[in-house]
Amino acid sequence: MTTANPPESHRHDAVVVGGGPTGATAALVLARAGLDVAVVERARFPRFHVGESLLPGNMPLLRELGLDEGLHRVPHILKRGVEFAWGHEEESQLFSFADGLLVAEATTINVERAPFDAHLLAAARAAGARVDEGAAARRILRLDDDGVEVAVADGDGRAERTVRARILLDASGQTTFVGKHLGSRRVLPDLRKVAYFGHFRNVDRLPRGREGDPTLVMMRDGWFWSIPLDAERTSIGLVLDQEAARLAGVAPDRMLAWGIARCPFLRRRTAAAIFPPSNGVAADFSYRCEPYAGPGYFLVGDAATFVDPIFSTGICLGMMGAVKAAEAVLAIRAGADPERARRRYVRFVEHGSAPFFRLVRQYYDPAFRDLLMEGRGPLGIHRAVLSVLAGFVFPRPVFALRWRLRLFDFLVACQRHFRLVPPRQARSLLEMAAVGAGVEPSRPPLEQ
């Protein structure tokens, strides 16, 4: 139930824009510390959201915050690792988190985001945060160390009120509320992609014991994810180069079915599946909004920076950053120098996100894919990559990870010239679409 609107003259200790996992975590930490926190969330929960795979690095934080209690009521499935596959081949490579260099946690879960997000937001409300759902943050009227003011539209958007606070935590996700206000949102030109996604039923999975592991399927001009959510449902998405999406000439809401029909590996997995009637779309989703903190504000989660979702880093980066931003706010309240607190937070975000950005960029390099799919390498480098994929990079990667990642970088560079392992040429979805009529797969059946 949404709380009543507070009077406009009231000034909160903090206002959090966005009630997803990042915003809910920040509000929870601040409210438990006794602060007066207002959460402004434009949607009414539960609501659909993509991004269902958690990292093992998430689990200790969920327990520390007491958020693991009640997760049994959220549709989920156990995840022990990840499967990588070439889209035009039958074989795949299965990795286990238990084989990582750092194994603080060997398992995690995939969750249905709607009830998971609602669970976290309810915990923030129970801690004392004033949660206002169905209220959209429209404009920033004031943003400095002396206070912030945000124009908020209620209900149908015609009535506005002003929310005042000492500080603003932007957890608005890809809306990047503060980033757009400051003009600091910068799309990364080398990662301009479009994502198409939906929920399917009866998709074939890995054998028992590994049936919850996500599958990443690689093509030359894009890649697919397949993430089991529960006993029946699977989240499937296609991330495609923007130019390939343009050349395909397919309606955006039909692109996912088009891609699956041209990917033999995933076509086999979905042969008996029930497809959604259409797919969702998200574009230009790799960006930064620097600086991540400034006078009157902290940017948390996707409102600060968003990494291509190959390795399911969003919730982990968001929740870890939310705790650190909340701690910075509390330190400032206790008399710490605001500028120093902001610098510490910015370093945390930079150090935590850098390994993921590096791996994402390498993922699109054929040489990196060749070495990754080899499944093993000298001095535990594959084990180090696994630990990064598991999320064990906070507050920054330990030295044992850093030097192995650098070695992996060097070997990737060598592979481009000397072929340390046999090179594998990924096929293009556009090429697969050009196959003759007698070979090209028919369109998958759509759920009515």
C-alpha positions in Angstrom: 0.0 0.0 0.0 1.4 3.4 -1.0 1.8 5.9 1.9 0.1 9.2 1.8 1.9 12.2 0.3 4.0 14.1 2.8 3.4 17.8 3.1 5.5 19.9 0.7 7.1 21.9 3.5 8.6 18.7 5.0 12.3 18.1 4.3 13.5 14.5 4.4 17.0 13.4 5.2 17.2 11.7 1.8 15.1 11.2 -1.2 15.7 8.1 -3.3 14.5 8.2 -6.9 13.6 4.6 -8.0 12.4 1.7 -6.0 14.1 -1.2 -7.8 16.7 -3.4 -6.0 19.3 -0.5 -5.9 16.9 2.1 -4.6 15.3 -0.3 -2.1 18.7 -1.3 -0.8 19.8 2.3 -0.3 16.5 3.2 1.4 16.7 0.1 3.6 20.2 0.9 4.9 19.4 4.6 5.5 16.0 3.9 7.2 17.5 1.3 9.5 20.1 3.9 10.6 17.2 6.2 11.6 17.0 8.6 8.7 13.8 10.0 7.3 13.9 8.5 3.7 11.4 9.1 0.9 11.4 6.7 -2.1 9.8 8.0 -5.3 8.9 5.2 -7.7 7.0 5.8 -10.9 5.7 2.2 -11.3 3.4 0.3 -9.0 4.9 -3.0 -7.8 5.0 -5.8 -8.7 5.9 -4.9 -12.3 7.7 -6.8 -15.0 11.5 -6.3 -15.3 14.2 -8.1 -17.2 17.5 -9.0 -15.6 16.7 -12.2 -13.6 20.1 -13.7 -12.9 22.0 -13.0 -9.6 25.7 -13.4 -9.1 27.1 -15.5 -6.2 28.6 -12.3 -4.9 25.0 -11.1 -4.3 24.2 -13.8 -1.8 26.3 -12.7 1.2 24.9 -9.2 0.9 21.3 -10.4 0.8 22.0 -12.4 4.0 23.8 -9.5 5.7 20.8 -7.2 5.0 18.3 -9.9 6.1 16.8 -10.0 2.6 17.3 -13.7 2.1 14.4 -14.3 4.5 11.3 -14.5 2.4 13.1 -15.4 -0.9 11.5 -18.8 -0.7 8.2 -17.0 -1.7 9.9 -15.5 -4.8 9.9 -17.8 -7.9 13.5 -18.8 -8.4 15.9 -21.6 -9.3 19.4 -22.6 -8.1 22.3 -21.5 -10.3 25.7 -23.3 -10.0 27.5 -21.8 -13.0 27.0 -20.8 -16.6 27.0 -22.4 -20.1 28.6 -20.9 -23.2 27.9 -22.1 -26.7 28.4 -21.2 -30.3 25.1 -20.5 -32.0 25.8 -22.7 -35.1 27.2 -25.7 -33.2 25.8 -28.5 -30.9 28.5 -28.6 -28.2 28.9 -26.1 -25.4 31.3 -25.3 -22.5 29.9 -25.5 -18.9 31.6 -23.6 -16.1 31.0 -24.0 -12.4 31.4 -21.2 -9.8 32.9 -23.8 -7.5 35.9 -23.9 -9.8 36.7 -20.2 -9.4 39.9 -18.9 -7.9 37.9 -17.3 -5.1 35.0 -19.4 -3.9 33.3 -17.4 -1.1 30.0 -18.5 -2.5 29.6 -21.4 -5.1 25.9 -21.0 -5.9 23.3 -18.3 -6.4 19.8 -18.1 -7.9 17.8 -16.8 -10.9 14.7 -15.0 -9.8 11.5 -13.6 -11.3 12.2 -9.9 -11.0 8.7 -8.6 -10.3 8.2 -10.4 -6.9 11.9 -10.1 -6.1 11.9 -6.4 -6.5 8.6 -6.1 -4.6 10.2 -8.1 -1.8 13.1 -5.7 -1.5 10.9 -2.6 -1.6 8.6 -4.0 1.0 11.6 -4.5 3.3 12.6 -0.8 2.8 9.1 0.2 3.7 9.1 -2.1 6.8 12.3 -0.4 7.9 10.6 3.0 7.9 11.2 4.4 4.4 8.2 6.4 3.0 7.6 4.6 -0.3 5.5 6.5 -2.9 4.6 4.3 -5.8 3.0 5.7 -8.9 4.9 8.9 -8.5 7.2 10.1 -11.2 10.2 12.3 -10.6 9.9 14.9 -13.3 12.5 17.7 -12.7 15.3 18.7 -10.4 14.6 22.1 -9.0 17.6 22.3 -6.7 20.7 20.2 -6.3 23.5 21.2 -4.0 25.1 20.5 -0.6 22.5 22.7 1.1 19.6 20.6 -0.1 17.7 19.2 -3.1 14.2 19.7 -4.5 12.5 17.4 -6.9 9.3 18.0 -8.8 7.2 14.8 -8.5 4.0 14.1 -10.6 1.4 11.9 -9.0 -1.1 9.5 -10.5 -2.1 10.7 -14.0 0.8 13.2 -14.1 -1.2 16.3 -14.0 -0.6 17.2 -10.4 2.9 18.1 -9.2 4.4 18.6 -5.8 7.9 19.3 -4.5 9.8 16.8 -2.5 12.6 18.3 -0.4 15.6 16.5 1.1 19.1 17.1 2.3 20.5 14.7 -0.4 19.3 12.8 -3.4 20.2 9.2 -4.3 19.4 8.5 -7.9 18.4 4.9 -8.4 16.3 5.6 -11.5 18.0 2.9 -13.6 18.3 3.6 -17.3 16.1 6.6 -16.9 19.3 8.3 -15.5 17.3 11.0 -13.8 20.3 13.1 -12.5 22.6 12.2 -15.5 20.1 13.7 -17.9 19.6 16.8 -15.7 23.4 17.3 -15.6 23.9 16.3 -19.3 26.5 13.7 -18.1 25.0 10.6 -19.7 27.5 9.2 -22.3 26.6 6.2 -24.4 29.7 4.1 -25.0 30.1 4.1 -28.8 31.8 0.7 -29.0 29.0 -1.0 -27.1 25.9 0.4 -29.0 23.6 -2.6 -28.9 19.9 -3.4 -28.9 18.3 -6.0 -26.6 15.1 -8.0 -27.3 13.7 -10.1 -24.6 10.7 -12.2 -23.3 9.6 -15.0 -21.1 9.1 -18.5 -22.6 7.7 -21.8 -21.4 9.0 -25.4 -21.8 12.5 -24.5 -23.0 14.9 -27.5 -22.9 17.6 -27.2 -20.2 20.8 -28.7 -18.9 20.6 -32.0 -17.1 19.3 -32.3 -13.5 21.6 -30.5 -11.0 22.6 -27.8 -13.6 19.1 -27.1 -14.9 19.2 -23.6 -13.4 22.4 -22.5 -15.1 22.0 -19.7 -17.7 23.1 -20.3 -21.2 25.0 -17.6 -23.3 24.9 -18.3 -27.1 27.4 -16.5 -29.3 26.9 -15.3 -32.8 29.2 -12.9 -34.7 26.7 -10.0 -34.7 25.1 -10.7 -31.4 24.4 -13.1 -28.6 21.5 -14.7 -26.7 20.8 -15.4 -23.1 18.6 -18.1 -21.8 17.9 -17.9 -18.0 15.7 -20.4 -16.3 13.3 -18.7 -13.8 11.4 -21.7 -12.3 10.3 -25.2 -13.3 8.5 -23.9 -16.5 9.6 -20.4 -17.5 12.8 -19.2 -19.1 13.9 -15.6 -19.8 15.4 -15.4 -23.3 17.0 -12.4 -24.9 19.0 -11.3 -27.9 21.6 -8.6 -27.8 22.3 -7.4 -31.4 24.6 -4.9 -33.0 22.6 -1.8 -34.0 23.7 -2.1 -37.6 22.7 -5.8 -37.8 19.3 -4.9 -36.3 18.8 -2.3 -39.0 19.9 -4.6 -41.8 17.6 -7.4 -40.5 14.5 -5.3 -41.5 12.3 -7.0 -38.9 9.8 -5.3 -36.7 11.4 -4.7 -33.2 8.8 -6.6 -31.4 9.4 -9.7 -33.6 13.1 -9.6 -33.6 13.6 -12.3 -30.9 11.7 -14.9 -32.8 13.6 -13.9 -36.0 16.9 -14.4 -34.2 16.0 -17.8 -32.6 14.9 -19.1 -36.0 18.4 -18.4 -37.3 20.4 -19.8 -34.4 20.6 -23.6 -34.6 21.7 -24.1 -31.0 18.8 -22.1 -29.5 16.4 -23.3 -32.1 16.9 -26.8 -30.8 16.4 -25.7 -27.2 13.1 -24.0 -28.0 11.8 -26.6 -30.4 8.9 -27.5 -28.0 8.7 -24.1 -26.3 5.8 -21.7 -26.1 6.9 -18.3 -27.3 5.6 -15.0 -26.0 3.4 -13.1 -28.5 6.0 -10.4 -28.8 9.3 -9.2 -27.2 10.4 -6.2 -25.2 13.1 -3.8 -26.5 15.9 -1.8 -25.0 18.6 0.2 -26.9 21.8 2.1 -26.3 22.2 0.6 -22.8 25.9 0.8 -22.2 26.8 4.2 -20.8 28.3 6.2 -18.0 27.0 9.2 -16.1 30.2 10.6 -14.6 30.8 12.0 -12.0 29.0 9.3 -10.0 28.6 11.7 -7.0 28.5 15.5 -6.6 27.1 18.3 -4.5 23.7 17.0 -3.2 23.7 13.6 -5.0 24.9 10.1 -5.4 24.3 8.0 -8.5 23.7 4.3 -7.7 23.3 1.2 -9.9 22.2 1.7 -13.5 21.7 5.4 -12.9 25.5 5.7 -12.6 26.7 3.3 -15.2 25.3 0.3 -17.1 27.3 -2.6 -18.5 26.2 -4.7 -21.4 24.2 -7.5 -19.6 26.4 -10.4 -20.8 27.5 -11.4 -17.3 24.3 -10.4 -15.3 26.1 -7.8 -13.3 23.3 -5.2 -12.8 21.8 -6.2 -9.5 25.1 -7.0 -7.9 26.7 -3.7 -8.9 23.5 -1.8 -7.9 23.1 -3.3 -4.5 26.8 -3.1 -3.6 26.9 0.5 -4.7 23.7 1.3 -2.9 25.2 0.2 0.4 28.3 2.2 -0.2 26.3 5.3 -1.2 24.2 4.9 1.9 27.3 4.6 4.1 28.7 7.8 2.5 25.5 9.7 3.3 25.7 8.5 6.9 29.3 9.5 7.1 28.5 13.0 5.9 25.7 13.2 8.4 28.2 12.3 11.1 30.5 15.1 10.1 32.7 13.7 7.4 34.0 15.9 4.6 31.4 15.6 1.8 34.0 15.8 -1.0 36.2 13.1 0.5 33.1 10.8 1.0 32.1 11.3 -2.6 35.6 10.5 -3.9 35.7 7.3 -1.9 32.3 6.3 -3.4 33.4 7.1 -6.9 36.5 5.0 -6.5 34.3 2.1 -5.3 32.1 2.3 -8.4 35.1 2.6 -10.7 37.0 -0.3 -9.2 33.9 -2.5 -9.0 32.7 -1.9 -12.6 36.1 -1.8 -14.4 36.6 -5.6 -14.5 33.2 -6.1 -15.9 33.6 -3.5 -18.6 37.0 -5.1 -19.5 35.4 -8.5 -19.9 32.4 -7.2 -21.8 34.7 -5.5 -24.3 36.8 -8.7 -24.6 33.7 -10.8 -25.1 33.1 -9.3 -28.5 36.7 -10.2 -29.5 36.9 -13.5 -31.4 40.3 -14.2 -29.8 38.8 -13.9 -26.3 36.0 -16.3 -27.2 38.5 -18.8 -28.6 40.4 -18.9 -25.3 37.3 -18.8 -23.1 35.8 -21.8 -25.0 39.0 -23.7 -24.6 37.8 -24.1 -20.9 41.3 -24.2 -19.4 44.5 -22.3 -19.4 47.8 -21.8 -17.5 48.2 -20.5 -13.9 44.5 -20.6 -13.2 43.5 -17.8 -15.6 40.1 -19.3 -16.4 39.5 -19.7 -12.7 40.2 -16.0 -12.2 37.7 -15.1 -15.0 35.1 -17.3 -13.2 35.6 -15.4 -10.0 35.0 -12.1 -11.7 31.9 -13.5 -13.4 30.8 -14.6 -9.9 31.0 -11.0 -8.7 34.0 -11.2 -6.3 35.5 -7.9 -7.3 34.5 -5.6 -4.4 35.8 -3.3 -3.0 38.3 -4.0 -5.8 39.7 -7.3 -7.3 42.4 -8.9 -5.2 45.9 -9.0 -6.6 45.6 -12.8 -7.3 42.8 -11.9 -9.7 44.3 -8.8 -11.2 47.5 -10.3 -12.5 45.8 -13.3 -13.9 43.3 -11.1 -15.8 46.3 -9.1 -17.2 47.8 -12.4 -18.3 44.6 -13.4 -19.9 44.6 -10.0 -21.7 48.1 -10.8 -23.0 47.1 -14.2 -24.2 44.1 -12.8 -26.0 46.5 -10.4 -27.8 48.7 -13.4 -28.7 45.8 -15.4 -30.0 45.0 -12.7 -32.6 48.4 -13.4 -34.2 49.8 -16.7 -33.2 46.7 -19.0 -32.6 47.4 -20.4 -29.2 44.2 -22.5 -29.6 42.3 -23.4 -32.8 40.3 -20.3 -33.9 36.5 -20.7 -34.1 34.6 -18.5 -36.5 31.2 -17.5 -35.2 28.4 -17.3 -37.7 26.3 -14.2 -38.4 22.5 -14.2 -37.8 22.2 -12.2 -41.1 24.2 -14.9 -42.9 21.9 -17.6 -41.4 18.9 -15.7 -42.6 20.3 -15.8 -46.2 20.3 -19.7 -46.3 18.3 -21.2 -49.1 14.6 -21.8 -48.6 15.0 -25.5 -48.3 17.3 -25.1 -45.3 16.1 -22.0 -43.5 14.0 -22.8 -40.4 10.4 -21.8 -40.3 9.2 -19.2 -37.9 8.6 -20.6 -34.4 5.0 -20.9 -33.2 3.9 -18.0 -31.1 1.8 -18.2 -27.9 -1.7 -17.0 -28.4 
